[in-house]
Amino acid sequence: MIGDLFSKLQEARQKIEEAKRKLNDLIVEVEDKNGAIKIKANANKVITTIEISEEFLKSISKEELEKLLLTTINKALDEAAQKGELEMKEITKSMLPNFPGLI
C-alpha cells in the first residue's frame, strides 16, 4: 500500500515537472495601447522578449518609458500567470482522482 502511494506520488511529481516545461511554451504577448512596447512572457511568468519601437524611443522621456515598461510588463506577467493557472488546473484535475481522500 505504501509502495503504491509512493509510486503515485512519483507519477504526480513527474506530471508536475512536465507541466512546468509545458508552461515555458505557453506564451502571451502584450503591448501598450500605442503598440510601441511589446512584451512576451511564458506561463511560468518569465519575460522572454521586450521590443520597443525606435521611433517611440525618440519621443518619450526616461521616466515615461520606465512607467510604461512597468505597466506593460506587469500586464504581461498577470496574463501569463492566468494562463499558467488554467493549464495547471487542467493537469492537476487529471491527477487528483488518483489520490483518494484528497477531494
C-alpha positions in Angstrom: 0.0 0.0 0.0 2.8 2.5 0.9 4.7 1.4 -2.2 1.6 2.1 -4.3 1.1 5.6 -2.7 4.8 6.3 -3.3 4.6 5.4 -7.0 1.5 7.6 -7.3 3.4 10.5 -5.7 6.3 9.9 -8.0 4.0 9.9 -11.0 2.4 13.1 -9.8 5.8 14.7 -9.4 6.7 13.8 -13.0 3.4 15.2 -14.3 4.1 18.5 -12.5 7.6 18.7 -13.9 6.2 18.0 -17.4 3.6 20.7 -16.8 6.3 23.3 -15.8 8.2 22.5 -19.0 4.9 22.9 -21.0 4.3 26.3 -19.4 7.5 27.5 -20.9 5.9 27.0 -24.3 2.7 28.9 -23.5 3.5 32.5 -24.5 1.4 35.6 -24.0 2.2 38.8 -25.9 1.1 42.2 -24.5 1.6 45.6 -25.9 0.9 49.1 -24.7 -2.1 51.0 -26.1 0.0 52.6 -28.8 1.8 49.3 -29.8 5.2 50.9 -29.2 6.2 48.4 -26.5 5.7 44.7 -26.9 6.4 42.2 -24.1 6.3 38.4 -24.3 6.2 36.2 -21.3 5.7 32.5 -20.8 3.1 30.9 -18.4 5.9 30.3 -15.9 5.9 34.1 -15.5 9.3 34.7 -17.2 9.7 37.6 -19.6 11.1 36.2 -22.9 11.3 39.4 -25.0 10.9 43.1 -24.8 10.5 45.1 -28.0 10.5 48.9 -28.1 9.9 50.9 -31.2 12.9 53.1 -32.3 10.5 55.9 -33.2 8.8 55.7 -29.8 12.2 55.9 -28.0 12.9 59.3 -29.7 9.7 60.8 -28.5 9.5 59.8 -24.8 11.3 60.7 -21.6 13.1 58.2 -19.5 10.5 58.5 -16.7 7.6 57.9 -19.1 9.4 54.9 -20.6 10.1 53.4 -17.2 6.4 53.9 -16.2 5.1 52.4 -19.4 7.5 49.4 -19.2 6.4 48.6 -15.7 2.8 48.8 -16.6 3.2 46.6 -19.7 5.5 44.1 -18.0 3.1 43.7 -15.1 0.2 43.2 -17.5 2.2 40.5 -19.4 3.1 38.7 -16.2 -0.5 38.9 -15.0 -1.8 37.3 -18.2 0.9 34.7 -18.2 0.0 33.8 -14.6 -3.6 33.4 -15.5 -2.8 31.2 -18.5 -0.5 29.1 -16.3 -3.1 28.7 -13.6 -5.6 27.4 -16.2 -3.1 25.0 -17.6 -2.1 23.7 -14.1 -5.8 23.2 -13.1 -6.3 21.0 -16.2 -3.2 19.0 -15.4 -4.0 18.6 -11.7 -7.6 17.8 -12.3 -6.5 14.6 -14.2 -4.2 13.7 -11.3 -6.5 14.2 -8.3 -8.8 11.2 -8.8 -5.6 9.0 -8.3 -5.4 10.3 -4.6 -8.4 9.0 -2.6 -9.5 11.3 0.2 -7.9 14.5 -1.1 -11.1 15.9 -2.5 
